[in-house]
Every structure is written in C-alpha cells, then in structure tokens.
Amino acid sequence: MIVVVDFGSQYNQLIARRVRSHGVPARILPYSAKAAEIRALAPSGIILSGGPASVHAKDSPQLDPEILALGVPVLGICYGMQAIAHASSPGSVSGAGDGEYGRAALAVSDDPLFAGLPSDTTVWMSHRDAVRELPANWRAIASTPGCACAAMRHESNPWWGVQFHPEVHHTEHGERILANFVERICAAHKTWNLGDWIERHVESLRAEVGARNVVAAVSGGVDSTVMAALLHRALGERLRCIFIDNGLVRTGETEQAVAIFKSVGISLEVVDASAKFLSALANVEDPEEKRRIIGRIFIEVLAPLIGSHDLLAQGTLYPDVIESVSTHGPSARIKTHHNRVDEVLGLIKEGRIVEPLRELFKDEVREVGRRLGVPHEAIVRHPFPGPGLAVRIIGPVSADRLALLRAADLIFVEELKRADLYDTKTWQAFAVLLPVRTVGVMGDERTFGNVVALRAVTATDGMTADWARLPHDVLARVSTRIVNEVRGITRVVFDITSKPPSTIEWE
C-alpha cells in the first residue's frame, strides 16, 4: 500500500488513481493523521499531496516530522515538498513572484526518481511559493527556468520532493516518475486491479443496500449508465431507474437514454419536469445559484418517487466530490456540483444516498462499463454536466436561448463525428452561449446577434485538460454551419485555455 497524505490538493485522489494504475492499493489520509496511524497500515511508501495554502499562512496544514522517521520512502508533491522543507532545518520557503502555472521545461539530473527520463522534459506547474533554501543534507535534482529547485532529495534517507505535479496527464513523463517511486523505490507489491474491484464492489453494494430498494436518477451519460449497470448486477429488479427531463438536455437526449438502457436490459421511466426547472431558473445569472436551484428542484421532483425506506443512487464521480468540498483535507472549493447541494448532502447524512462510483475517475468508469457490457456508443460519450445546458448558457436561461445553444451544439458534435475527431481526438467538446451580442453582415444587411464559444479539450480524467488542436478546416465548417443554420447567432469563437487555470465548463 501507498499512503497519500492529503494537504488539500484537488489532485489527491488523482495521485491515488495513478498509484492504482500501477496495480498498487492506495489509501488517502488527512494531513492531521498521526505517524502511529500511518505506521499501523505498514505502507510501502508515503506521498505528501499538494495543497492551496502557503506553509506560512495561519492555520495552514503542517507536516508531522515523525512521518519522515517511519523508515519508508516519502515523496512530497508541490505543497508536500514545501511542507518537508518548512519542517526541516534550515529549509526556507517563500513566494515565487508571479509563480508558475501550466507547462514548464524541466531539466533533471541523474537520480532513481527520474530513471528512464530524458534530461529535459515538460511538467505541469501550479504554485506561487517555492523552496528557496534547501534543508541540511538535501540537494536539488531538477530545475525549471522559473524554479531553481524544482525537485530535491535527501542525501541518505529515501525522501524526495518535486515542485511540479507528476500525477497530472500533462506532465510528460509523470507516469514514469510515479512508477519509479512506487515500483522501484518503494518496491510495492501489485495487488489491485479493476476486475477485482468490480466483484468486491458488487458484494459491498449488496451489503450496503441490504433488503432495501434503490431509485437511480440517471441521464443516459457514461456515469449514470455504468452506475445503473453496476447496481443492476448487484440488485437486479430492486433497482428503479428514472430519467428526469429538466428541460436542459441536448437534442435527442431523452430518446437516446431510453434506447441505451433498453440495450442493457434496464427499463427507464421518464419524468418531464422541464417547466418546473425553467420557471425556477428564470432571470437567474449566478452559476452557483443555478446549480443550487437545479439540485433543489431535482430532489423536489424525485422525492415523491422514493419510498420511505428506499435509497437514492447517484452517478457521482470523485471529481464531483473534490471540486465541491474536500472529504479528507483542506481543499478549496472550485464549484458546487448539483449532486453536492445542501438537499443532497442532507440525504447523505441520513444514510439515504448510495454512490457506487464516487471513488473513481472517468477513465476508470469507462473501463468498468466495458467490463459490464455497456454499449460502446454509451462508453465513448463525452461528459455532460448534471445541471445540463444551464451552465453552458452564460447569464439567464430561457427557452429561446436553450434552442439556440442546442442547435449550435448539435452542429459542433456532428462535424466532430464526421471528421472522426469525437472519440479519438477530443475528451469533451461543446458549445457555450455567451451573454454578448455582436454586429454582423448577412445578405448585405447589418445583423446584431449572439456569440457562441466552442470548447474542445483533451484529457484522461477531467482533473486537468488542454485545449484540443482541431483542424482549421473542421472549425471553419462548424462556424459556417452555425451562422448559416442557426438564426440569431452571428459570431463563433474558439476557447484555447487549459485546465488549470480554467475549468472545462465555463460555469
């Protein structure tokens, strides 16, 4: 086992995910965990996660120095590296000016942590503070143009620190670095695989649910479909699946969901509550308020359909959890997910919610779906936010604006599929309707219409993402079709921002 000590990173579960990808179990513990608690787990190694705080800030999480004395290898990542330096003498951590965010060129020296890497590589940085003075008996083993000590190691003990994030997809050789630590340095045994997880989880779901029935709120997307397939294997006919049409779905979404569930032998009930949702969202502009309203009404519509002893199932993934609130450490909230609003959190406290996928990432969910026989067309579908098109319309939501966005989004997806880019070169792609009107010329006449932004990203798990380099001829066809076919849209723009610093969704 590898223990991940959580200092509040948005990526703590992603670190555990990367460890699991090497066949090694991982356990996340809060930074407040005592060394004795970690020792009792007999880990092969310890990883100290990043975090949003400064080691100098009041009440910031600090490293228990006794953890370094447990006699197992330790790797500090970002804040974890700074915490090591801050806890050691005479280590010094201070502000790094404007900081480093996004890709950085890393020069590495010969070290077991970097075995098999070229001398120069690309890593993903996200920090303001940095180690300015190395503690005694430590030495720098890597640097970037903006960070003289981008990695360090102890001269006699198996302790390392890296300022960058090897766990994220966009660190070029991050998998190799973590493999070097987990497999070579820690010599951890490979005792975990996804197939075993499915069988164990089916049994644990049966134990968790007991004799009760489960109502699953589903959308027909990857997450909810795989969740339903997993619950159906565990519970059979004691599972009831309901699709709530909130009026915020894409063109043909409801019919497609019914067909997908029928293909895996699960009947799907459809409840049309679109009028209720759209009425509540009228004139609401704040994205957090949109999410809270959608979450509240979702429960209001669903509650009468749930028996007094039934459980409610949700297709929540770990990114939903960690971006809303940390379950282990002092993470900063990025946004409230519709399945993490107060009404849902209340049901969780009552023990009325079952979330079979809450510890998994999107790529793992897709693999679970393949193993459960979920159709390919459902597995490769791009992620779609629970609040639907409400968070892809910047500003107020109305039937007219929804119609514009649906039409533009459909064209974008059609052209990506036609160019064989949908499930090969993009992880997620969609259109966003902006609260901006702009002048145009059509038929020798002046027009004044709406602006649509196209968003397409590459990723593996959604925790980090980069904008997709789509062919210009494809973008040209999409733009031409949208302004020609969607009356009311005058201009199309393309979003070229990575995550971080942006999120994938605009709201």
Secondary structure in CASP SS format (residue, H / E / C, confidence):
PFRMAT SS
TARGET T0000
AUTHOR 0000-0000-0000
METHOD secondary structure of the structure
MODEL  1
M C 1.00
I E 1.00
V E 1.00
V E 1.00
V E 1.00
D E 1.00
F C 1.00
G C 1.00
S C 1.00
Q C 1.00
Y C 1.00
N H 1.00
Q H 1.00
L H 1.00
I H 1.00
A H 1.00
R H 1.00
R H 1.00
V H 1.00
R H 1.00
S H 1.00
H C 1.00
G C 1.00
V C 1.00
P C 1.00
A E 1.00
R E 1.00
I E 1.00
L E 1.00
P E 1.00
Y C 1.00
S C 1.00
A C 1.00
K C 1.00
A H 1.00
A H 1.00
E H 1.00
I H 1.00
R H 1.00
A H 1.00
L C 1.00
A C 1.00
P C 1.00
S C 1.00
G E 1.00
I E 1.00
I E 1.00
L E 1.00
S C 1.00
G C 1.00
G C 1.00
P C 1.00
A C 1.00
S C 1.00
V C 1.00
H C 1.00
A C 1.00
K C 1.00
D C 1.00
S C 1.00
P C 1.00
Q C 1.00
L C 1.00
D C 1.00
P H 1.00
E H 1.00
I H 1.00
L H 1.00
A H 1.00
L H 1.00
G C 1.00
V C 1.00
P C 1.00
V E 1.00
L E 1.00
G E 1.00
I E 1.00
C C 1.00
Y H 1.00
G H 1.00
M H 1.00
Q H 1.00
A H 1.00
I H 1.00
A H 1.00
H H 1.00
A H 1.00
S C 1.00
S C 1.00
P C 1.00
G C 1.00
S E 1.00
V E 1.00
S E 1.00
G E 1.00
A E 1.00
G E 1.00
D E 1.00
G E 1.00
E E 1.00
Y E 1.00
G E 1.00
R E 1.00
A E 1.00
A E 1.00
L E 1.00
A E 1.00
V E 1.00
S C 1.00
D C 1.00
D C 1.00
P H 1.00
L H 1.00
F H 1.00
A C 1.00
G C 1.00
L C 1.00
P C 1.00
S C 1.00
D E 1.00
T E 1.00
T E 1.00
V E 1.00
W E 1.00
M E 1.00
S E 1.00
H E 1.00
R E 1.00
D E 1.00
A E 1.00
V E 1.00
R E 1.00
E E 1.00
L C 1.00
P C 1.00
A C 1.00
N C 1.00
W E 1.00
R E 1.00
A E 1.00
I E 1.00
A E 1.00
S E 1.00
T E 1.00
P C 1.00
G C 1.00
C E 1.00
A E 1.00
C E 1.00
A E 1.00
A E 1.00
M E 1.00
R E 1.00
H E 1.00
E C 1.00
S C 1.00
N C 1.00
P C 1.00
W E 1.00
W E 1.00
G E 1.00
V E 1.00
Q C 1.00
F C 1.00
H C 1.00
P C 1.00
E C 1.00
V C 1.00
H C 1.00
H C 1.00
T C 1.00
E C 1.00
H C 1.00
G H 1.00
E H 1.00
R H 1.00
I H 1.00
L H 1.00
A H 1.00
N H 1.00
F H 1.00
V H 1.00
E H 1.00
R H 1.00
I H 1.00
C C 1.00
A C 1.00
A C 1.00
H C 1.00
K C 1.00
T C 1.00
W C 1.00
N C 1.00
L H 1.00
G H 1.00
D H 1.00
W H 1.00
I H 1.00
E H 1.00
R H 1.00
H H 1.00
V H 1.00
E H 1.00
S H 1.00
L H 1.00
R H 1.00
A H 1.00
E H 1.00
V H 1.00
G C 1.00
A C 1.00
R C 1.00
N C 1.00
V E 1.00
V E 1.00
A E 1.00
A E 1.00
V E 1.00
S C 1.00
G C 1.00
G C 1.00
V H 1.00
D H 1.00
S H 1.00
T H 1.00
V H 1.00
M H 1.00
A H 1.00
A H 1.00
L H 1.00
L H 1.00
H H 1.00
R H 1.00
A H 1.00
L H 1.00
G H 1.00
E H 1.00
R H 1.00
L E 1.00
R E 1.00
C E 1.00
I E 1.00
F E 1.00
I E 1.00
D E 1.00
N C 1.00
G C 1.00
L C 1.00
V C 1.00
R C 1.00
T C 1.00
G C 1.00
E H 1.00
T H 1.00
E H 1.00
Q H 1.00
A H 1.00
V H 1.00
A H 1.00
I H 1.00
F H 1.00
K H 1.00
S H 1.00
V C 1.00
G C 1.00
I C 1.00
S C 1.00
L E 1.00
E E 1.00
V E 1.00
V E 1.00
D E 1.00
A C 1.00
S H 1.00
A H 1.00
K H 1.00
F H 1.00
L H 1.00
S H 1.00
A H 1.00
L H 1.00
A C 1.00
N C 1.00
V C 1.00
E C 1.00
D C 1.00
P H 1.00
E H 1.00
E H 1.00
K H 1.00
R H 1.00
R H 1.00
I H 1.00
I H 1.00
G H 1.00
R H 1.00
I H 1.00
F H 1.00
I H 1.00
E H 1.00
V H 1.00
L H 1.00
A H 1.00
P H 1.00
L H 1.00
I C 1.00
G C 1.00
S C 1.00
H C 1.00
D C 1.00
L E 1.00
L E 1.00
A E 1.00
Q C 1.00
G C 1.00
T C 1.00
L C 1.00
Y H 1.00
P H 1.00
D H 1.00
V H 1.00
I H 1.00
E H 1.00
S H 1.00
V C 1.00
S C 1.00
T C 1.00
H C 1.00
G C 1.00
P C 1.00
S C 1.00
A C 1.00
R C 1.00
I C 1.00
K C 1.00
T C 1.00
H C 1.00
H H 1.00
N H 1.00
R H 1.00
V C 1.00
D H 1.00
E H 1.00
V H 1.00
L H 1.00
G H 1.00
L H 1.00
I H 1.00
K H 1.00
E C 1.00
G C 1.00
R C 1.00
I E 1.00
V E 1.00
E C 1.00
P C 1.00
L C 1.00
R C 1.00
E C 1.00
L C 1.00
F C 1.00
K H 1.00
D H 1.00
E H 1.00
V H 1.00
R H 1.00
E H 1.00
V H 1.00
G H 1.00
R H 1.00
R H 1.00
L H 1.00
G C 1.00
V C 1.00
P C 1.00
H H 1.00
E H 1.00
A H 1.00
I H 1.00
V C 1.00
R C 1.00
H C 1.00
P C 1.00
F C 1.00
P C 1.00
G C 1.00
P C 1.00
G H 1.00
L H 1.00
A H 1.00
V H 1.00
R C 1.00
I E 1.00
I C 1.00
G C 1.00
P C 1.00
V C 1.00
S C 1.00
A H 1.00
D H 1.00
R H 1.00
L H 1.00
A H 1.00
L H 1.00
L H 1.00
R H 1.00
A H 1.00
A H 1.00
D H 1.00
L H 1.00
I H 1.00
F H 1.00
V H 1.00
E H 1.00
E H 1.00
L H 1.00
K H 1.00
R H 1.00
A C 1.00
D C 1.00
L C 1.00
Y C 1.00
D C 1.00
T C 1.00
K C 1.00
T C 1.00
W C 1.00
Q E 1.00
A E 1.00
F E 1.00
A E 1.00
V E 1.00
L E 1.00
L E 1.00
P E 1.00
V E 1.00
R E 1.00
T E 1.00
V E 1.00
G E 1.00
V E 1.00
M E 1.00
G C 1.00
D C 1.00
E E 1.00
R E 1.00
T E 1.00
F E 1.00
G E 1.00
N E 1.00
V E 1.00
V E 1.00
A E 1.00
L E 1.00
R E 1.00
A E 1.00
V E 1.00
T E 1.00
A C 1.00
T C 1.00
D C 1.00
G C 1.00
M C 1.00
T C 1.00
A E 1.00
D E 1.00
W E 1.00
A C 1.00
R C 1.00
L C 1.00
P C 1.00
H H 1.00
D H 1.00
V H 1.00
L H 1.00
A H 1.00
R H 1.00
V H 1.00
S H 1.00
T H 1.00
R H 1.00
I H 1.00
V H 1.00
N H 1.00
E H 1.00
V C 1.00
R C 1.00
G C 1.00
I E 1.00
T E 1.00
R E 1.00
V E 1.00
V E 1.00
F E 1.00
D C 1.00
I C 1.00
T C 1.00
S C 1.00
K E 1.00
P C 1.00
P C 1.00
S C 1.00
T C 1.00
I C 1.00
E C 1.00
W C 1.00
E C 1.00
END
